[in-house]
Amino acid sequence: MATKRAKERAQPKSEEELRQGLNAFVATSRDLDGVDVRVYVYMSARLNFREPVHVAQIEMATMLERQQTHISRALRNLVAAGVLVPGPDGTRGSKWLLNPDYGT
């Protein structure tokens, strides 16, 4: 019986479970404010856990009606919180993915 539980824990979480965990974390985190949450919601609708997706900061700023500096700060906060992972170009690029290692 203990072996079965260990196997269940060892199985990787589905994308839906990972997304639910990230959503709950962002919603309850005291370190993330309103702009951070709005950027996360916008990004999570576009991103996945497998490959980086191009999302320009100026596009987010326009869509969310915020200054680009607010978007940049929110992205830094989300990376620091472990929610987002920058693409191969680092945080200076505009490719992002949701953290596939979240909750492991």
C-alpha positions in Angstrom: 0.0 0.0 0.0 2.8 2.4 0.8 4.5 1.5 -2.5 1.3 2.4 -4.4 1.2 5.8 -2.7 4.9 6.4 -3.5 4.3 5.6 -7.1 1.3 8.0 -7.2 3.5 10.8 -5.8 6.3 10.0 -8.2 4.1 10.4 -11.3 4.5 13.8 -12.9 1.5 16.1 -12.5 -0.7 16.9 -15.5 -0.6 20.3 -17.1 -4.0 21.0 -15.7 -2.8 20.2 -12.1 0.3 22.4 -12.6 -1.9 25.2 -13.9 -4.3 24.9 -11.0 -1.4 25.0 -8.5 0.1 28.1 -10.1 -3.3 29.8 -10.2 -3.8 29.1 -6.5 -0.3 30.3 -5.6 -0.6 33.6 -7.6 -4.1 34.3 -6.1 -2.9 33.8 -2.5 0.7 35.2 -2.7 1.3 38.2 -0.5 4.4 39.0 -2.7 2.4 39.6 -5.9 0.2 42.6 -6.3 -2.6 43.5 -8.8 -0.5 44.2 -11.8 1.5 41.0 -11.2 -1.7 39.0 -11.1 -3.1 40.7 -14.2 0.1 40.0 -16.1 0.0 36.4 -14.9 -3.6 35.9 -16.1 -2.7 37.4 -19.5 0.4 35.3 -19.8 -1.2 32.0 -18.6 -3.8 32.3 -21.4 -0.9 32.3 -23.9 1.8 30.1 -22.4 2.4 26.5 -21.8 4.8 24.3 -19.8 6.8 22.8 -22.8 8.2 25.5 -25.0 8.8 29.3 -24.8 6.2 31.5 -26.4 6.9 35.0 -27.7 4.9 37.7 -25.8 6.1 41.2 -26.2 6.0 43.5 -23.2 4.7 46.4 -25.2 1.8 44.2 -26.4 1.0 43.4 -22.8 1.3 47.0 -21.8 -1.2 48.0 -24.5 -3.7 45.3 -23.8 -3.6 45.8 -20.0 -3.4 49.6 -20.3 -0.3 49.8 -18.1 3.1 51.3 -18.7 5.8 49.0 -20.0 7.8 49.6 -16.8 4.9 48.1 -14.8 4.9 45.1 -17.1 8.6 44.6 -16.8 8.5 44.8 -13.0 5.6 42.3 -12.9 7.5 39.9 -15.1 10.5 40.1 -12.7 8.3 39.5 -9.7 6.7 36.4 -11.4 10.1 35.0 -12.3 11.4 35.6 -8.7 8.2 33.9 -7.4 9.0 30.9 -9.6 5.8 31.2 -11.7 7.4 32.1 -15.0 10.6 31.0 -16.7 12.3 33.2 -19.2 13.1 31.7 -22.6 16.5 31.1 -24.0 17.3 34.8 -24.3 16.8 35.4 -20.6 14.6 38.1 -19.1 15.7 40.6 -21.7 14.0 38.5 -24.4 10.2 38.2 -24.9 9.9 34.4 -24.8 8.3 32.9 -21.7 6.9 29.7 -20.4 5.1 28.6 -17.3 7.4 27.0 -14.8 7.1 23.2 -15.4 9.0 22.5 -12.1 6.5 24.3 -10.0 5.3 22.2 -7.1 7.9 19.5 -7.5 
